[in-house]
Amino acid sequence: MVFPLLSGASAHKFYVSITKIDFVEKQGSLQITLKIFTDDIEDALQANYNPSLILKRKNEAPAVDASLENYLLQKLKIVVNDREVKLNYLGKEYETDMLVAYIEVAGIKELNTVTVENKILMEIFSDQQNIIHVKTPSIRRSLILDRDEPGGKLIFN
């Protein structure tokens, strides 16, 4: 519902990210896709790591990917069935004006509850909203997180 608003915007006055979490039962994993406006995440990386970091599709400095991984893993926390899980950063790609990052959580046999804390960009933009969509083979749940409420819990049983 919000994604069409994100996909074609070149200049935006709202601050939002979308995190999609898919429980893939056959693989026993959570597959996580984050979509963030490229200019916004670049601002955050510059503020937190190095003012000269620039996100670009070609000939990008190796420090960019390392800084992005550190930033995302610091700002995103996931608890499955009341147990904090390890997030494995897989990589990123660019789509128009969006950065798409991929993260995986292995070793998930069942999904009863998911608690997500997503503070991405909240230190930069006071009105940042992070939308979370969690999908199992049979159920979908969503959260809208902001600076006042950066985390929430979803129940699947």
Secondary structure, DSSP 8 states (H G I E B T S, - for coil): --HHHHHT-SS-SS-EEEEEEEEETTTTEEEEEEEEEHHHHHHHHHHHT-TT----SSS--HHHHHHHHHHHHHHEEEEETTEE---EEEEEEEETTEEEEEEEEE-----SEEEEEE-TTTTT-TT-EEEEEEE-SS-EEEEEEESS--EEEEE--
